[in-house]
Amino acid sequence: MAALGGCALSAAAILPSAVSASPVVAENLGSGQGDSFWVARYDDVVQAALRAGEKLSLELKEQEIEEDRAKLLYADDRDKEISLRIERRTDTVTRVRFDADTDAFLGFARLLGRQIIDELNEADAFLVDWSVKQDVPAE
């Protein structure tokens, strides 16, 4: 869900190292829009997005949550909006499309995406771990 370079990239390539092990792949669609896929359950991603908006003091202007899709429309104090469309793709994969309306606002969308990842990590809601694992020496 972050600001991306025009092709599919892993979270490691687009987000700081603290969240790079998170199982998220994102693509920049241009014009402030992006598409991402998360190895996390739909309900967990929706709840994490709601908590992230709260933590960032965003105003939730619109909320439509259905069984397998949701739309969240957030605005900052200057009424700049970011729209999130969250969709269940499988039991373990969730799609998040975002629209920040302009490439100039992608940094804020990236911040929101990072906070969603942090919320999912805190809830231990990612279903796989992409962190680099150290080999444990045999004893």
N, CA, C and O of each residue as an XYZ file, in Angstrom:
556
protein
N       0.796     -1.159      0.000
C       0.000      0.000      0.000
C       0.854      1.243      0.000
O       0.330      2.323      0.273
N       2.014      1.165     -0.261
C       2.922      2.286     -0.121
C       3.207      2.929     -1.470
O       2.723      2.465     -2.502
N       3.989      3.992     -1.457
C       4.353      4.642     -2.696
C       5.388      3.787     -3.384
O       6.380      3.396     -2.770
N       5.180      3.504     -4.599
C       5.866      2.426     -5.245
C       6.501      2.912     -6.524
O       6.299      4.064     -6.909
N       7.233      2.102     -7.169
C       8.002      2.546     -8.309
C       7.488      2.134     -9.665
O       8.241      2.228    -10.634
N       6.270      1.688     -9.799
C       5.743      1.372    -11.107
C       5.668     -0.109    -11.401
O       5.057     -0.504    -12.394
N       6.265     -0.932    -10.578
C       6.162     -2.368    -10.774
C       5.917     -3.011     -9.416
O       6.066     -2.367     -8.378
N       5.546     -4.260     -9.432
C       5.266     -4.939     -8.173
C       6.543     -5.036     -7.362
O       7.586     -5.442     -7.874
N       6.458     -4.669     -6.123
C       7.607     -4.692     -5.227
C       7.192     -5.312     -3.911
O       6.044     -5.186     -3.487
N       8.126     -5.978     -3.271
C       7.825     -6.476     -1.930
C       7.867     -5.316     -0.964
O       8.418     -4.260     -1.273
N       7.289     -5.511      0.200
C       7.324     -4.470      1.229
C       8.756     -4.130      1.580
O       9.044     -2.986      1.933
N       9.664     -5.091      1.492
C      11.069     -4.836      1.813
C      11.652     -3.757      0.912
O      12.520     -2.998      1.344
N      11.192     -3.675     -0.324
C      11.738     -2.707     -1.263
C      11.130     -1.316     -1.102
O      11.692     -0.338     -1.594
N      10.000     -1.218     -0.425
C       9.318      0.071     -0.378
C       9.092      0.608      1.016
O       8.711      1.769      1.171
N       9.314     -0.200      2.028
C       9.073      0.237      3.391
C      10.339      0.087      4.218
O      11.212     -0.707      3.870
N      10.450      0.838      5.306
C      11.635      0.751      6.155
C      11.838     -0.655      6.713
O      10.915     -1.469      6.754
N      13.058     -0.913      7.136
C      13.419     -2.261      7.570
C      12.583     -2.772      8.730
O      12.422     -3.984      8.870
N      12.053     -1.909      9.553
C      11.257     -2.351     10.704
C      10.014     -3.116     10.269
O       9.515     -3.953     11.022
N       9.513     -2.852      9.089
C       8.311     -3.533      8.628
C       8.562     -4.339      7.358
O       7.628     -4.902      6.788
N       9.808     -4.399      6.915
C      10.095     -5.032      5.634
C       9.825     -6.527      5.630
O       9.666     -7.114      4.559
N       9.770     -7.154      6.788
C       9.498     -8.588      6.841
C       8.006     -8.882      6.704
O       7.604    -10.045      6.662
N       7.207     -7.864      6.636
C       5.764     -8.042      6.551
C       5.367     -8.555      5.173
O       5.874     -8.072      4.161
N       4.468     -9.525      5.127
C       4.072    -10.124      3.846
C       3.056     -9.267      3.095
O       1.853     -9.528      3.108
N       3.588     -8.231      2.440
C       2.773     -7.301      1.663
C       3.500     -7.052      0.347
O       4.711     -6.831      0.335
N       2.771     -7.088     -0.749
C       3.325     -6.738     -2.051
C       2.441     -5.636     -2.615
O       1.215     -5.739     -2.585
N       3.071     -4.573     -3.132
C       2.316     -3.413     -3.576
C       2.777     -2.953     -4.953
O       3.891     -3.249     -5.385
N       1.899     -2.225     -5.631
C       2.190     -1.710     -6.962
C       1.629     -0.293     -7.078
O       0.507     -0.020     -6.651
N       2.423      0.596     -7.659
C       1.991      1.955     -7.918
C       1.211      1.971     -9.229
O       1.701      1.508    -10.259
N       0.006      2.502     -9.183
C      -0.816      2.598    -10.389
C      -0.753      3.983    -11.007
O      -1.358      4.219    -12.053
N      -0.024      4.910    -10.373
C       0.082      6.276    -10.860
C      -1.081      7.134    -10.392
O      -2.092      6.618     -9.917
N      -0.937      8.426    -10.525
C      -1.961      9.403    -10.149
C      -2.420      9.240     -8.700
O      -3.593      9.444     -8.389
N      -1.489      8.870     -7.816
C      -1.812      8.752     -6.403
C      -2.547      7.478     -6.023
O      -3.080      7.369     -4.919
N      -2.576      6.517     -6.933
C      -3.293      5.274     -6.662
C      -2.317      4.112     -6.541
O      -1.259      4.096     -7.171
N      -2.695      3.141     -5.719
C      -1.860      1.964     -5.546
C      -2.713      0.746     -5.251
O      -3.875      0.856     -4.862
N      -2.118     -0.401     -5.441
C      -2.786     -1.674     -5.226
C      -1.835     -2.551     -4.431
O      -0.634     -2.557     -4.698
N      -2.353     -3.294     -3.457
C      -1.491     -4.143     -2.645
C      -2.236     -5.392     -2.215
O      -3.465     -5.426     -2.153
N      -1.450     -6.416     -1.921
C      -1.983     -7.688     -1.445
C      -1.269     -8.044     -0.149
O      -0.047     -7.930     -0.050
N      -2.035     -8.471      0.833
C      -1.546     -8.706      2.190
C      -1.854    -10.148      2.589
O      -2.963    -10.630      2.355
N      -0.896    -10.832      3.184
C      -1.135    -12.184      3.685
C      -1.675    -12.032      5.109
O      -0.965    -12.213      6.098
N      -2.944    -11.698      5.162
C      -3.657    -11.475      6.421
C      -5.146    -11.579      6.121
O      -5.580    -11.310      5.002
N      -5.908    -11.964      7.104
C      -7.351    -12.118      6.913
C      -8.023    -10.754      6.733
O      -7.611     -9.756      7.324
N      -9.043    -10.741      5.920
C      -9.806     -9.534      5.601
C     -10.225     -8.776      6.862
O      -9.972     -7.576      6.973
N     -10.858     -9.458      7.805
C     -11.331     -8.788      9.019
C     -10.193     -8.136      9.791
O     -10.355     -7.044     10.334
N      -9.043     -8.803      9.841
C      -7.889     -8.250     10.549
C      -7.364     -6.994      9.865
O      -6.981     -6.035     10.535
N      -7.344     -6.996      8.524
C      -6.857     -5.824      7.782
C      -7.814     -4.649      7.974
O      -7.367     -3.519      8.166
N      -9.104     -4.896      7.926
C     -10.079     -3.816      8.130
C      -9.901     -3.211      9.523
O      -9.844     -1.990      9.666
N      -9.814     -4.048     10.534
C      -9.657     -3.541     11.904
C      -8.329     -2.794     12.066
O      -8.276     -1.770     12.747
N      -7.269     -3.295     11.452
C      -5.973     -2.616     11.518
C      -6.039     -1.255     10.822
O      -5.452     -0.286     11.304
N      -6.747     -1.175      9.695
C      -6.888      0.103      8.985
C      -7.668      1.108      9.832
O      -7.339      2.294      9.848
N      -8.690      0.643     10.526
C      -9.455      1.535     11.407
C      -8.584      2.037     12.565
O      -8.620      3.220     12.902
N      -7.810      1.143     13.167
C      -6.916      1.552     14.265
C      -5.834      2.502     13.766
O      -5.481      3.461     14.453
N      -5.308      2.238     12.570
C      -4.270      3.094     12.002
C      -4.793      4.508     11.773
O      -4.113      5.483     12.096
N      -5.986      4.623     11.222
C      -6.578      5.943     11.017
C      -6.745      6.693     12.324
O      -6.501      7.898     12.397
N      -7.161      5.979     13.349
C      -7.309      6.580     14.678
C      -5.968      7.058     15.226
O      -5.859      8.177     15.727
N      -4.952      6.206     15.129
C      -3.624      6.567     15.651
C      -3.048      7.782     14.950
O      -2.332      8.574     15.562
N      -3.356      7.935     13.664
C      -2.847      9.067     12.900
C      -3.770     10.285     12.965
O      -3.552     11.273     12.264
N      -4.795     10.209     13.806
C      -5.755     11.310     14.005
C      -6.450     11.720     12.710
O      -6.720     12.900     12.490
N      -6.735     10.755     11.868
C      -7.470     11.031     10.640
C      -8.965     11.001     10.919
O      -9.441     10.240     11.761
N      -9.686     11.834     10.206
C     -11.143     11.823     10.312
C     -11.686     10.735      9.386
O     -11.368     10.707      8.197
N     -12.494      9.854      9.931
C     -13.136      8.815      9.123
C     -14.415      9.426      8.558
O     -15.430      9.510      9.248
N     -14.357      9.851      7.294
C     -15.479     10.541      6.669
C     -16.526      9.580      6.129
O     -17.708      9.914      6.045
N     -16.079      8.378      5.761
C     -17.013      7.397      5.205
C     -16.516      6.007      5.578
O     -15.321      5.719      5.522
N     -17.461      5.155      5.958
C     -17.124      3.784      6.325
C     -18.230      2.867      5.823
O     -19.377      2.965      6.260
N     -17.879      1.983      4.911
C     -18.809      0.971      4.412
C     -18.108     -0.376      4.570
O     -17.157     -0.668      3.846
N     -18.567     -1.186      5.502
C     -17.941     -2.478      5.739
C     -18.964     -3.570      5.477
O     -20.006     -3.638      6.128
N     -18.648     -4.419      4.515
C     -19.497     -5.552      4.166
C     -18.760     -6.844      4.492
O     -17.648     -6.814      5.019
N     -19.375     -7.969      4.182
C     -18.798     -9.269      4.516
C     -17.434     -9.508      3.874
O     -16.558    -10.106      4.499
N     -17.239     -9.047      2.625
C     -15.970     -9.317      1.958
C     -15.356     -8.109      1.253
O     -14.427     -8.251      0.458
N     -15.885     -6.916      1.550
C     -15.276     -5.694      1.022
C     -15.629     -4.508      1.907
O     -16.675     -4.465      2.554
N     -14.719     -3.557      1.907
C     -14.921     -2.368      2.734
C     -14.364     -1.150      2.007
O     -13.440     -1.249      1.200
N     -14.950     -0.012      2.313
C     -14.421      1.255      1.830
C     -14.278      2.168      3.040
O     -15.216      2.358      3.814
N     -13.082      2.728      3.184
C     -12.812      3.698      4.245
C     -12.305      4.969      3.576
O     -11.393      4.920      2.751
N     -12.888      6.093      3.926
C     -12.451      7.379      3.386
C     -11.968      8.223      4.551
O     -12.747      8.610      5.422
N     -10.680      8.503      4.555
C     -10.056      9.292      5.613
C      -9.707     10.680      5.100
O      -9.494     10.875      3.903
N      -9.651     11.644      6.014
C      -9.208     12.993      5.666
C      -8.325     13.521      6.786
O      -8.531     13.216      7.961
N      -7.333     14.323      6.394
C      -6.501     14.972      7.401
C      -7.150     16.297      7.807
O      -8.258     16.603      7.368
N      -6.475     17.074      8.632
C      -7.046     18.332      9.134
C      -7.226     19.390      8.049
O      -7.926     20.380      8.262
N      -6.610     19.194      6.905
C      -6.760     20.128      5.791
C      -7.699     19.574      4.730
O      -7.753     20.073      3.606
N      -8.434     18.538      5.102
C      -9.443     17.895      4.266
C      -8.870     17.201      3.033
O      -9.577     17.017      2.043
N      -7.594     16.814      3.086
C      -7.008     15.999      2.025
C      -7.416     14.557      2.293
O      -7.226     14.058      3.402
N      -7.970     13.885      1.300
C      -8.568     12.567      1.502
C      -7.708     11.427      0.954
O      -6.994     11.569     -0.039
N      -7.811     10.305      1.639
C      -7.244      9.038      1.180
C      -8.361      8.013      1.273
O      -8.985      7.847      2.321
N      -8.605      7.328      0.162
C      -9.626      6.297      0.121
C      -8.960      4.926      0.130
O      -8.007      4.687     -0.612
N      -9.462      4.029      0.970
C      -9.001      2.645      1.003
C     -10.159      1.742      0.617
O     -11.263      1.868      1.148
N      -9.902      0.841     -0.303
C     -10.877     -0.202     -0.655
C     -10.218     -1.528     -0.306
O      -9.200     -1.908     -0.884
N     -10.816     -2.214      0.639
C     -10.254     -3.456      1.164
C     -11.164     -4.595      0.722
O     -12.386     -4.518      0.849
N     -10.548     -5.650      0.201
C     -11.340     -6.726     -0.392
C     -10.753     -8.095     -0.029
O      -9.550     -8.323     -0.157
N     -11.611     -8.981      0.417
C     -11.203    -10.363      0.680
C     -10.990    -11.059     -0.656
O     -11.885    -11.060     -1.502
N      -9.804    -11.656     -0.859
C      -9.519    -12.406     -2.088
C      -9.541    -13.905     -1.820
O     -10.045    -14.672     -2.640
N      -8.995    -14.334     -0.671
C      -9.055    -15.725     -0.220
C      -9.159    -15.671      1.303
O      -9.208    -14.587      1.883
N      -9.194    -16.822      1.943
C      -9.213    -16.831      3.405
C      -7.970    -16.182      3.994
O      -8.001    -15.690      5.122
N      -6.870    -16.177      3.234
C      -5.609    -15.684      3.775
C      -5.002    -14.504      3.026
O      -3.939    -14.019      3.415
N      -5.642    -14.034      1.971
C      -5.118    -12.909      1.195
C      -6.167    -11.808      1.104
O      -7.328    -12.051      0.775
N      -5.727    -10.596      1.403
C      -6.590     -9.419      1.355
C      -5.963     -8.387      0.421
O      -4.758     -8.138      0.470
N      -6.788     -7.798     -0.418
C      -6.343     -6.755     -1.337
C      -6.713     -5.395     -0.751
O      -7.810     -5.210     -0.225
N      -5.783     -4.449     -0.850
C      -6.049     -3.072     -0.433
C      -5.667     -2.161     -1.587
O      -4.513     -2.119     -2.012
N      -6.660     -1.432     -2.085
C      -6.422     -0.407     -3.107
C      -6.548      0.935     -2.418
O      -7.449      1.144     -1.607
N      -5.641      1.846     -2.743
C      -5.738      3.165     -2.141
C      -5.708      4.228     -3.214
O      -5.163      4.037     -4.301
N      -6.310      5.354     -2.877
C      -6.334      6.495     -3.780
C      -6.068      7.739     -2.949
O      -6.895      8.155     -2.138
N      -4.896      8.326     -3.170
C      -4.520      9.561     -2.487
C      -4.763     10.765     -3.387
O      -4.418     11.891     -3.029
N      -5.361     10.530     -4.564
C      -5.782     11.565     -5.512
C      -4.637     12.191     -6.300
O      -4.864     12.701     -7.397
N      -3.428     12.167     -5.777
C      -2.304     12.777     -6.470
C      -1.010     12.153     -5.998
O      -0.894     11.760     -4.837
N      -0.036     12.058     -6.886
C       1.259     11.506     -6.502
C       1.937     12.351     -5.421
O       2.768     11.842     -4.668
N       1.593     13.624     -5.342
C       2.198     14.496     -4.335
C       1.813     14.081     -2.916
O       2.466     14.497     -1.959
N       0.778     13.281     -2.763
C       0.303     12.881     -1.442
C       0.633     11.417     -1.126
O       0.141     10.873     -0.137
N       1.462     10.780     -1.957
C       1.797      9.378     -1.742
C       2.544      9.140     -0.433
O       2.412      8.071      0.164
N       3.316     10.104      0.016
C       4.032      9.948      1.283
C       3.082      9.716      2.441
O       3.356      8.907      3.328
N       1.981     10.416      2.432
C       1.004     10.231      3.503
C       0.321      8.875      3.382
O       0.036      8.229      4.391
N       0.059      8.443      2.157
C      -0.499      7.107      1.946
C       0.493      6.045      2.422
O       0.093      5.039      3.008
N       1.770      6.264      2.176
C       2.814      5.345      2.624
C       2.836      5.279      4.153
O       2.985      4.202      4.731
N       2.690      6.431      4.796
C       2.640      6.470      6.263
C       1.441      5.684      6.786
O       1.576      4.923      7.744
N       0.290      5.853      6.180
C      -0.898      5.104      6.584
C      -0.673      3.606      6.385
O      -1.031      2.808      7.252
N      -0.091      3.220      5.269
C       0.207      1.815      5.022
C       1.160      1.244      6.058
O       0.977      0.122      6.530
N       2.169      2.011      6.407
C       3.125      1.556      7.433
C       2.429      1.377      8.771
O       2.718      0.430      9.503
N       1.512      2.283      9.093
C       0.797      2.164     10.372
C      -0.130      0.946     10.360
O      -0.280      0.276     11.382
N      -0.745      0.658      9.229
C      -1.581     -0.549      9.133
C      -0.720     -1.791      9.365
O      -1.119     -2.707     10.084
N       0.459     -1.813      8.752
C       1.377     -2.935      8.970
C       1.736     -3.050     10.447
O       1.756     -4.152     10.997
N       2.016     -1.928     11.087
C       2.352     -1.946     12.510
C       1.194     -2.504     13.339
O       1.403     -3.285     14.267
N      -0.015     -2.097     12.997
C      -1.197     -2.603     13.718
C      -1.353     -4.108     13.518
O      -1.675     -4.826     14.465
N      -1.131     -4.589     12.305
C      -1.220     -6.028     12.045
C      -0.113     -6.789     12.782
O      -0.345     -7.873     13.317
N       1.093     -6.210     12.803
C       2.182     -6.851     13.543
C       1.868     -6.925     15.032
O       2.082     -7.961     15.662
N       1.361     -5.832     15.598
C       1.020     -5.824     17.026
C      -0.050     -6.849     17.356
O      -0.040     -7.429     18.442
N      -0.967     -7.077     16.435
C      -2.043     -8.055     16.652
C      -1.611     -9.468     16.253
O      -2.393    -10.413     16.357
N      -0.370     -9.608     15.798
C       0.141    -10.894     15.304
C      -0.817    -11.484     14.266
O      -1.150    -12.668     14.311
N      -1.253    -10.635     13.332
C      -2.291    -11.016     12.380
C      -1.750    -11.430     11.012
O      -2.508    -11.952     10.194
N      -0.451    -11.209     10.738
C       0.086    -11.705      9.482
C       0.177    -13.217      9.574
O       0.543    -13.759     10.617
N      -0.152    -13.891      8.500
C      -0.248    -15.348      8.514
C       1.046    -16.048      8.115
O       1.158    -17.268      8.241
N       2.022    -15.283      7.633
C       3.353    -15.810      7.342
C       4.373    -14.793      7.838
O       4.038    -13.636      8.092
N       5.607    -15.231      7.971
C       6.687    -14.362      8.436
C       7.760    -14.323      7.362
O       8.396    -15.339      7.078
N       7.964    -13.160      6.766
C       8.966    -13.020      5.718
C      10.288    -12.491      6.247
O      11.146    -12.098      5.457
N      10.475    -12.471      7.551
C      11.727    -11.966      8.095
C      12.849    -12.954      7.770
O      12.616    -14.143      7.550
N      14.039    -12.434      7.747
C      15.199    -13.277      7.506
C      15.426    -14.109      8.747
O      15.594    -13.578      9.845
N      15.430    -15.400      8.570
C      15.583    -16.296      9.702
C      17.046    -16.710      9.816
O      17.695    -17.035      8.822
N      17.546    -16.693     11.031
C      18.912    -17.124     11.306
C      18.919    -18.638     11.462
O      18.051    -19.198     12.131
N      19.876    -19.290     10.859
C      20.025    -20.722     11.076
C      20.521    -20.956     12.493
O      21.459    -20.304     12.952
N      19.890    -21.881     13.168
C      20.307    -22.220     14.517
C      21.299    -23.375     14.409
O      20.981    -24.412     13.826
N      22.504    -23.203     14.969
C      23.501    -24.274     14.863
C      23.016    -25.550     15.566
O      22.404    -25.493     16.632
N      23.301    -26.679     14.953
C      22.937    -27.969     15.564
C      23.808    -28.191     16.790
O      24.993    -27.856     16.793
N      23.225    -28.744     17.801
C      23.984    -29.000     19.027
C      24.405    -30.426     19.118
O      25.053    -30.818     20.088
